Each structure stands twice: as structure tokens, then as C-alpha cells.
Amino acid sequence: MKSDPSIPHSFDSISALHEVLGFPKPLHPLISLVNYADIVTPFDELPTTLLLNFYKISYKKSLTGKVRYGQGYYDFDEGHLSFVSPHQLISGGEEGNDYAGYTLLFHRDLLRNYSLDAKIKNYGFFTYASNEALFLSDKEKQVIFRVFENIKEELNNPIDDTTQEVLVAHLEVLLNYSNRFYKRQFITRQVVNSEVLTRLEQLLHDYFNTDEPLQNGIPTVEYLAQQLNVSPRYLSDMLRLLTGQNAQQHIHHALIEKAKEYLANTQLSVGEIAYQLGFQQPQSFNKLFKKKTHLTPIAFKESFK
């Protein structure tokens, strides 16, 4: 019997998910590599919303990655990888009813006492939106599949005192390759990303040239990402590769430029300027301004006398 679609179906263990999908028990309690084409549970009996207490990396064959920009195609049609971290909701709309492909599931407990446990937080793609998946070239797909095969081979070996170390090493290789390929994707999407940068700059210009800061405070990365229809982490990672600065640094740059304009061309006090820019406390404005310019707002204003 299918559960209420409005209530997320929570899975604390990989074996529990295996059971619902109709798979045999996992070969290892903390990691599993499965082919979703092997699901035996009828599709209409599967939960439509999942909440996993473990990581999920999925490869799906898809043509949606081939996008035309101008006169050329800059993405690839050899399938894509998507990444989900623990406690992220997965809706049926994101997965669709085509489960062809491979899914790697691994629990954070597998990483305990290994450097990857801390390092994995630095891989921003685990918080990218579904439309920001990693689209692979044929060569990249072969690389990813080799790592999958290595993991599969290790899982089919008897568990011993080196099994966990070997599996974690393969996972780190997989994530490092994924990081490399995402950087490639940012480059091949340079035309589109440049358009996003232009829109971001215009968005910040318009924001600081109205009473928005006075009413709503300093714009957040989340607000900008929502306006640009991208996820916050994707926006920051894209900007860092494109300009060397993340989204927060772009906000600060626009804010400081507007502050300089107020200081140089108006009779507003430093406190008034701070409130005009969205600060609740002038001291916070003073601190940020000095950090970015190596001058206090007063010193900067007096330099124009």
C-alpha cells in the first residue's frame, strides 16, 4: 500500500531502502552500489518523497544535458551524475519514473576516522539543485564507471580489516573526479555563466540604488540565488571559478562601492549611510568598510576634502 505522498518516507539505513526497492540485502551495511533498473517493487508502490540519512550519488542516462548556446552545443549527452547529502528531500518529480542507471549509497559512518569525513563538506555539488547536475562526456563517463567497477569489485570481496579503507579511498577518487568535471562544466557553460554574472551585477546595482536595503537589509546569497534561479552553492562555486570571488564577496563589493558613493557625494553621516545600506548597527558597517578598504568610513570621507 502506497503511503501518503505528502509525508516524506525516511530511511535511516541503506538496508531499509533496499527492502522497499525490492533489492537483496546490501553486501556492506554502510555502502551499496545498485542498478535502479533492477527495482522489482511496482513504481506506483514506491514512496514519492524520500528523506535519506546517507549520501546518494546517481548516474542516469539522459539527453537533457545537451543544451544549445548560440550556434554550438556545450554540454554532453552521455548521462549525468546527481549528488544528494543526508537529510535532503528527494521528490519523485526529481527522480522521475525512469530509474535506469546506477546509484551509489553510502552512510557517513563509513567515513568516520577518515579525513574524507571533514573534506566531504567542501564538495559543494552535494547541495546543487537537480537542474545543476554534472553532465558527462563519454570519456568522463568511462572514468566514473571505472571507479564504480572498483567499488563493486571491493564490495564482492569478503569484508576484512582493510575493506573500509579501500572503499573510502575509492569514494575520495570518485569525488575528486566529480569536482574536476564540474570545473570543466563551468568552463563549457561560460557563455551562460557570464550571462548570470551580468544579471547578478545588475541585480546588486538595482538593489543598492533603491530603498530595498533600508527595508529588507543587506541582500543574502540565498536571495540572489533565488532571483537568478540557481542554488546558493552553485552560484558561489560558479562565481569563484569565473571571477575568483564567491557570491558573498560580490555582495560586499557592491555594498562598498555604494558606500564610497555616499561618502564622497552626500552629506549623510556614517550612521545614516550604514542604515541606508541595510546595516542594523553602524559598527558593523565600519568594521566591514575598514576590512575591505583599509580605511575607516570617516577617513575615506575626509580624503575628499
WOJOWO-V330297 format. One record per pair of residues at least 12 apart in sequence whose ideal C-beta (glycine too) atoms are under 7 Angstrom apart, sorted by sequence separation. I is the first residue (numbers start at 1). J is the second residue. If there is no record, write none. Layout:
# WOJOWO-V330297
<<I:J> <I:J>>
This chain:
# WOJOWO-V330297
<<14:26> <65:77> <154:166> <207:219> <235:247> <270:282> <154:167> <15:29> <18:32> <63:77> <221:235> <259:273> <262:276> <14:29> <23:38> <65:80> <221:236> <151:167> <154:170> <270:286> <22:39> <62:79> <14:32> <21:39> <22:40> <61:79> <62:80> <259:277> <22:41> <60:79> <151:170> <258:277> <21:41> <59:79> <60:80> <150:170> <20:41> <203:224> <59:81> <86:108> <255:277> <58:81> <147:170> <224:247> <57:81> <58:82> <200:224> <203:227> <57:83> <147:173> <221:247> <20:47> <147:174> <221:248> <270:297> <56:84> <200:228> <270:298> <55:84> <199:228> <55:85> <147:177> <259:289> <55:86> <52:84> <54:86> <196:228> <219:251> <53:86> <144:177> <218:251> <256:289> <52:86> <53:87> <143:177> <196:230> <263:297> <51:87> <94:130> <252:288> <256:292> <218:255> <256:293> <263:300> <9:47> <51:89> <52:90> <259:297> <263:301> <11:50> <61:100> <9:49> <14:54> <49:89> <50:90> <60:100> <61:101> <252:292> <260:300> <264:304> <8:49> <9:50> <10:51> <11:52> <12:53> <49:90> <60:101> <85:126> <140:181> <2:44> <8:50> <9:51> <11:53> <49:91> <59:101> <83:125> <84:126> <85:127> <196:238> <197:239> <2:45> <5:48> <8:51> <48:91> <49:92> <58:101> <59:102> <83:126> <3:47> <5:49> <48:92> <134:178> <58:103> <83:128> <136:181> <193:238> <197:242> <102:148> <204:250> <208:254> <56:103> <57:104> <104:151> <134:181> <204:251> <208:255> <82:130> <134:182> <56:105> <193:242> <205:254> <135:185> <200:250> <204:254> <208:258> <54:105> <55:106> <82:133> <134:185> <54:106> <81:133> <116:168> <123:175> <186:238> <54:107> <80:133> <81:134> <125:178> <43:97> <54:108> <80:134> <110:164> <114:168> <80:135> <81:136> <116:171> <120:175> <186:241> <80:136> <116:172> <123:179> <79:136> <110:167> <111:168> <125:182> <78:136> <110:168> <183:241> <76:135> <78:137> <39:99> <75:135> <76:136> <78:138> <218:278> <76:137> <214:275> <217:278> <37:99> <79:141> <214:276> <36:99> <37:100> <78:141> <81:144> <213:276> <36:100> <213:277> <214:278> <36:101> <106:171> <213:278> <35:102> <36:103> <33:102> <34:103> <65:135> <33:104> <32:105> <31:105> <31:106> <30:106> <30:107> <30:109> <31:110> <30:110> <8:89> <59:144> <17:105> <14:105> <14:107> <81:178> <132:230> <132:231> <129:231> <132:234> <128:231> <127:231> <128:233> <129:234> <127:233> <128:234> <124:233> <75:188> <124:237> <74:188> <33:148> <74:189> <33:151> <33:152> <70:191> <33:155> <69:191> <69:192> <28:155> <27:155> <27:156> <28:159> <31:167>>
